Amino acid sequence: DTGVSQDPRHKITKRGQNVTFRCDPISEHNRLYWYRQTLGQGPEFLTYFQNEAQLEKSRLLSDRFSAERPKGSFSTLEIQRTEQGDSAMYLCASSLVLGPQGETQYFGPGTRLLVL
Amino acid sequence: KNEVEQSPQNLTAQEGEFITINCSYSVGISALHWLQQHPGGGIVSLFMLSSGKKKHGRLIATINIQEKHSSLHITASHPRDSAVYICAVGRGDKLIFGTGTRLQVFP
């Protein structure tokens, strides 16, 4: 399967614990996005990378959140000192950007986080 | 007011019916996307368009840039079309999503 993969698919943790999610994009894609989706809502942008550079972070992304894409391939999203409000589906998407006209993003299956 | 508004929020249909989902936006955009999300979370991109109309199988997407409005049509709907349909607009390098339209097609 050459699509976007995410690991783990589900994570249950206790409030105050740290969690880390991984995203493996489609191999030749230079852009990687992280989104968060809560029940009944559309996804919300968190951050994105162009190769290994993190180009933008949403104001939704508090200091407890950090994302990396160290070699321009896979990415990790870490949440420190989790809170119950962090419970959501965390989605990763990747795309190949060749110009300014917009691109199709390919989504992974998501990691569903539940903070108890 | 959300930057991307979809209507209706929920839609039920009988198999075979023609379906229309609407999306209005209030910001300048680079492109508009229609996506499909099935239970369990997987999101699939259906269309990306910046003008006119696109067709893929039984799905048709149109956009009116002047009116900041797009529609997604499904002809001859089928129960397997049951999903959440999400409109998203490209703003800079990121997407801004609507809240989705939940479609249920009954046999």
Interface residues (C-beta under 8 A of the other chain):
Chain A: R31 Y33 Q37 G40 Q41 G42 P43 E44 F45 Y48 L55 E56 M89 L91 A93 V97 P100 Q101 G102 E103 T104 Q105 Y106 F107 P109 G110 R112
Chain B: V4 S30 A31 H33 L35 G40 G41 G42 I43 V44 S45 M48 S50 I86 A88 G90 G92 D93 K94 L95 I96 F97 G98 T99 G100
